[in-house]
Amino acid sequence: MKILVLNCGSSSIKFQLIETDEQKRRQGNESRLAKGSVQKIGSAEAQIDFQAQGQKKISHTQPIYEHTTGIENILQRLVEPEKGVIKDVEEIEAVGHRVVHGGEYFSRSTIINREVEKGIRDCIELAPLHNPPNLWGYQATREVLPSVPQVAVFDTAFHQTMTPSAYIYGLPYCLYERYKIRRYGFHGTSHRYVLLRLAKILARPVKELDVITCHLGNGCSIASIKGGQSVDTSMGFTPLEGLVMGTRCGDIDPALVPFILEREDLRLEEVNNMLNKHSGLIGISGLSNDMRTLEDASKEGDQKAALAIDIFAYRVQKYIGAYLAGMNGADAIVFTAGIGENSPMVRERVCKNMDALGVEFDSRENARLQGKEGCISRESSPVKVFVIPTDEELLIARDTYQCVTEKSG
Ligand code: ADP
């Protein structure tokens, strides 16, 4: 089955065409036929990148003013003679969408029908920047591929197994009742992907595993997974909570918001912007949100870059400690996403001195491992440490396949 995976943002569409079936899924050898993106939708100079499997990336610009045209364009590339990868768009049997917020409505991936569409719309107030473009992607696809089933895969769904002790804030309870103010968590597809992959590596059932998964990319979150279910995670009502990230501040004293508003004479919107876009690594270092730049600068003696890395790593360590306490230990810690997969330095800072908690870190193995899967703890380590590259698109394709075949089966 050929599945188109779409991740629609306000001015962009990222896509992959993935081929899977029962056997490929079981063996984990699905084929990625093509991938690419449409950027700067809404302008006369939208950029289209298209890469067929085993071929070079082709890029060009053209006017694209709405998502429907963007998706039509992707379909045209997919069927283009010689450069494309399928003969007819009818070969696409299902479409899987990344949807950011499923609120309390969705605890698993689901085929989108009228009721699900309404559920996603009802969550717009929880994710005003993300859910609307996710819905446009669904609606645009319905226009161009009207008879193809579409599936929503939610960033929040995996964390719906958290209990109130983890998701209720220390605020008046009526705020939860009135506005559903609670912790939701994000990056669920990534945390679940690396969990499932870990179960394969260890050859153990998922429901026996206690794991701490660290998704460290531009956005960063950690999940505490007990018996294969998320019991806590560092992002909350929005992705701003928790770890120090590329541009987001993570946990801060909430009293700082009114304090900064007054002292800096800022509007609320400006403070919000500061916390989301000008804080974290870039805010502390004054240099960059890119960990590579900070690592280079810190080696050359830039003290603020070094401080940003220290703060980043210490926050990760603190969360791991909290989750180890909450679960009374763990089988493994997993690092994933841009920083988690590629920065031995950050992983070392986080794990080096945690032997009292059962983490026997293998520095040499860690230094060797960049951008690929492997174990970076000693064989004797009670808590294993792994690097597992994430693949959210693949999990979206797998979920889509499962939803579609369950329905027809
Ligand atoms: P996004 O959340 O946008 O998908 P990624 O998962 O691609 O982000 O992660 C981006 C982060 O990964 C950036 O901070 C980048 O500096 C970092 N990164 C990528 N490669 C390396 C590397 N070789 N060493 C250190 N950090 C890296």
Residues whose N, C-alpha, C, O or C-beta is under 5 A from the ligand:
A	BS01	ADP	L216 G217 N218 G219 N289 D290 M291 R292 A337 G338 I339 N342 S343
